Amino acid sequence: MALSAPAAGPALPVLGGKKSSYRERVADALRAALIAGELRPGEVYSAPALAGRFGVSATPVREAMLDLAKEGLVDTVPNKGFRVTAVTEKQLDEYTHVRSLIEIPTTAGLARTADPVSLEALRPAAREIVAAAASGDLIAYVEADTRFHLGLLALAGNAHLVEVVGDLRKRARLYGLTALAESGRLLSSAQEHLELLDALLARDEEAVRAVMTRHLGHVRGLWAAHD
């Protein structure tokens, strides 16, 4: 996924419903590449090489990678670049467990409380997820998926909850996305976002809970499988 340089006008997505600087949006795209497994643990990446890969200048990439280093997602390697940190299977299990404790009941509760207009406003993001899955654009998939889920959780009115889930999502690794996209199976998973919206709009709390449980199950199931 090429990213537009600043001179061409910012084209990077805005995640979580907030306005971001270009540096922050470059960081979002790099983080998405890391989550999707396009940047692999243990590998060292230089800012110029990543800039060429993503179609931006080296300076915002270097600054964005320093931001990711502060989050513990990469380590700086003097005179070489940045090494992607490894995450253990136990850590991934723990992140997913905490997410399930937060996201499933919160999203199910929105079937009772969420404004239909606000829910419908998330449909374009859900369609972006489906389109990204269909085209095999994993970075766009992760970006749109993050925007959808954090936007949905924001409807519960608890900003700290959104921040916690956002942090857990940043630490995730979904190495299986590549194989799923190549086999066409990612598309059916992507369509769960539309299914979830329809269940929410129907005020069907049990259906919402079932979709969310299945959806989060993919994080440590289909989506997590190593190549």
C-alpha positions as CSV (number, residue, x, y, z in Angstrom):
1,M,0.0,0.0,0.0
2,A,1.7,3.2,-1.1
3,L,1.2,6.3,1.0
4,S,0.9,9.7,-0.5
5,A,3.7,12.2,0.4
6,P,2.7,15.4,2.1
7,A,3.1,17.5,-1.1
8,A,0.5,15.4,-2.8
9,G,-2.0,16.0,0.0
10,P,-2.5,13.6,3.0
11,A,-4.3,10.5,1.9
12,L,-3.7,8.4,5.0
13,P,-6.6,7.2,7.1
14,V,-7.7,8.9,10.3
15,L,-8.0,6.2,13.0
16,G,-10.3,6.3,16.0
17,G,-12.2,9.3,14.8
18,K,-9.4,11.7,15.6
19,K,-7.5,14.2,13.4
20,S,-3.8,13.1,13.1
21,S,-0.6,14.7,11.9
22,Y,1.0,13.2,8.9
23,R,3.7,11.7,11.1
24,E,0.9,10.0,13.2
25,R,-0.7,8.7,10.0
26,V,2.6,7.3,8.8
27,A,2.9,5.6,12.2
28,D,-0.6,4.2,11.8
29,A,0.3,2.7,8.4
30,L,3.6,1.2,9.7
31,R,1.8,-0.2,12.8
32,A,-0.8,-1.8,10.5
33,A,2.0,-3.4,8.4
34,L,3.5,-4.7,11.6
35,I,0.2,-6.1,12.9
36,A,-0.5,-7.7,9.5
37,G,2.9,-9.4,9.5
38,E,4.3,-7.4,6.6
39,L,7.1,-6.2,9.0
40,R,8.4,-9.3,10.7
41,P,9.8,-9.7,14.2
42,G,13.6,-9.8,14.4
43,E,14.0,-8.1,11.0
44,V,15.9,-4.8,10.9
45,Y,14.3,-2.1,8.6
46,S,16.0,1.2,7.7
47,A,13.9,4.4,7.4
48,P,15.0,5.0,3.8
49,A,14.0,1.4,2.8
50,L,10.6,1.7,4.5
51,A,10.1,5.2,2.9
52,G,10.7,3.7,-0.5
53,R,8.4,0.8,0.2
54,F,5.6,3.0,1.4
55,G,6.1,5.9,-1.0
56,V,6.9,8.6,1.5
57,S,10.0,10.5,2.5
58,A,12.4,9.1,5.1
59,T,11.9,11.8,7.7
60,P,8.3,11.1,8.7
61,V,9.1,7.3,8.6
62,R,12.1,7.8,11.0
63,E,10.0,10.0,13.3
64,A,7.1,7.5,13.2
65,M,9.4,4.5,13.9
66,L,10.7,6.4,17.0
67,D,7.1,6.7,18.1
68,L,6.7,2.9,17.7
69,A,9.9,2.4,19.6
70,K,8.3,4.3,22.6
71,E,5.4,1.9,22.4
72,G,7.8,-1.0,22.5
73,L,6.8,-2.3,19.1
74,V,10.3,-1.8,17.6
75,D,13.8,-1.4,19.0
76,T,16.3,1.1,17.6
77,V,19.5,-0.4,16.1
78,P,22.3,2.2,15.9
79,N,23.4,3.0,12.3
80,K,21.0,0.4,10.9
81,G,17.4,1.2,11.6
82,F,14.7,-0.5,13.6
83,R,14.1,-4.1,14.7
84,V,10.6,-5.3,15.1
85,T,10.1,-6.8,18.6
86,A,8.8,-10.3,19.0
87,V,5.6,-11.1,20.8
88,T,5.1,-14.4,22.5
89,E,2.1,-16.6,22.0
90,K,1.3,-16.2,25.7
91,Q,1.3,-12.5,25.4
92,L,-1.0,-12.6,22.3
93,D,-3.4,-14.9,24.2
94,E,-3.4,-12.5,27.1
95,Y,-4.1,-9.5,24.9
96,T,-7.0,-11.3,23.2
97,H,-8.4,-12.4,26.5
98,V,-8.5,-8.9,27.8
99,R,-10.0,-7.6,24.6
100,S,-12.8,-10.2,24.8
101,L,-13.6,-9.2,28.4
102,I,-14.0,-5.6,27.2
103,E,-15.2,-5.7,23.7
104,I,-17.8,-8.4,23.7
105,P,-20.0,-7.1,26.5
106,T,-19.5,-3.4,25.5
107,T,-20.5,-4.1,21.9
108,A,-23.4,-6.2,22.9
109,G,-24.6,-3.4,25.2
110,L,-24.6,-1.0,22.2
111,A,-27.5,-3.1,20.8
112,R,-29.6,-1.4,23.5
113,T,-28.0,2.1,23.6
114,A,-26.4,3.1,20.3
115,D,-28.0,5.6,18.0
116,P,-28.9,4.1,14.7
117,V,-27.5,7.1,12.8
118,S,-24.2,6.7,14.6
119,L,-24.1,3.0,13.7
120,E,-24.9,3.6,10.1
121,A,-22.0,6.1,10.0
122,L,-19.7,3.1,10.5
123,R,-21.0,1.3,7.4
124,P,-18.5,2.9,5.0
125,A,-15.6,1.7,7.2
126,A,-17.1,-1.8,7.3
127,R,-17.3,-1.7,3.5
128,E,-13.7,-0.6,3.3
129,I,-12.7,-3.7,5.3
130,V,-14.6,-5.9,2.8
131,A,-13.0,-4.1,-0.2
132,A,-9.5,-4.4,1.4
133,A,-10.0,-8.1,2.0
134,A,-11.2,-8.6,-1.6
135,S,-8.1,-6.8,-3.0
136,G,-5.7,-8.4,-0.6
137,D,-4.6,-5.0,0.8
138,L,-3.7,-6.1,4.3
139,I,-2.5,-2.7,5.5
140,A,-5.8,-1.1,4.4
141,Y,-7.6,-4.0,6.1
142,V,-6.0,-3.5,9.4
143,E,-6.4,0.3,9.2
144,A,-10.1,0.1,8.4
145,D,-10.7,-2.6,10.9
146,T,-9.1,-0.5,13.6
147,R,-11.1,2.6,12.6
148,F,-14.4,0.5,12.6
149,H,-13.9,-1.2,16.0
150,L,-12.6,1.9,17.9
151,G,-15.3,4.0,16.4
152,L,-17.9,1.4,17.5
153,L,-16.5,1.2,21.0
154,A,-16.5,5.0,21.2
155,L,-20.3,5.0,21.0
156,A,-20.2,3.5,24.6
157,G,-19.0,6.9,25.7
158,N,-15.9,5.7,27.6
159,A,-12.7,7.2,26.1
160,H,-10.4,5.2,28.4
161,L,-11.9,2.0,27.3
162,V,-11.2,2.9,23.7
163,E,-7.6,3.8,24.6
164,V,-7.1,0.5,26.3
165,V,-8.4,-1.5,23.4
166,G,-6.5,0.6,20.9
167,D,-3.3,-0.2,22.8
168,L,-4.0,-3.9,22.8
169,R,-4.8,-3.9,19.1
170,K,-1.4,-2.1,18.4
171,R,0.4,-5.0,20.1
172,A,-1.4,-7.7,18.1
173,R,0.2,-9.8,15.4
174,L,-2.0,-11.3,12.6
175,Y,0.5,-13.3,10.6
176,G,-2.2,-15.4,9.0
177,L,-3.8,-12.6,7.1
178,T,-1.6,-13.1,4.1
179,A,-2.6,-16.8,3.7
180,L,-6.2,-16.0,4.3
181,A,-6.2,-13.2,1.7
182,E,-4.5,-15.4,-0.9
183,S,-7.1,-18.2,-0.3
184,G,-10.0,-15.8,-0.4
185,R,-11.1,-16.7,3.1
186,L,-10.4,-13.3,4.5
187,L,-13.4,-11.9,2.7
188,S,-15.9,-14.0,4.7
189,S,-14.3,-12.8,7.9
190,A,-14.4,-9.2,6.6
191,Q,-18.2,-9.5,6.0
192,E,-18.7,-10.1,9.7
193,H,-18.4,-6.4,10.2
194,L,-21.5,-5.8,8.1
195,E,-23.2,-8.7,9.9
196,L,-22.4,-7.0,13.2
197,L,-23.8,-3.7,12.1
198,D,-27.0,-5.3,11.0
199,A,-27.4,-7.1,14.3
200,L,-26.8,-3.9,16.2
201,L,-29.4,-2.0,14.1
202,A,-31.8,-4.9,14.7
203,R,-31.3,-4.5,18.5
204,D,-30.5,-8.2,18.6
205,E,-28.1,-8.3,21.6
206,E,-27.6,-12.0,21.5
207,A,-26.7,-12.0,17.8
208,V,-24.2,-9.1,18.4
209,R,-22.6,-11.1,21.2
210,A,-22.4,-14.2,19.0
211,V,-20.8,-12.3,16.1
212,M,-18.3,-10.5,18.3
213,T,-17.3,-13.8,20.0
214,R,-16.7,-15.5,16.7
215,H,-14.9,-12.4,15.3
216,L,-12.5,-12.1,18.2
217,G,-11.9,-15.8,18.1
218,H,-10.3,-15.3,14.7
219,V,-7.6,-13.1,16.3
220,R,-6.0,-16.2,18.0
221,G,-7.3,-18.6,15.4
222,L,-7.4,-18.1,11.7
223,W,-5.8,-14.7,11.6
224,A,-2.9,-15.6,13.9
225,A,-1.5,-18.7,12.1
226,H,2.1,-18.3,11.0
227,D,3.1,-18.8,7.4
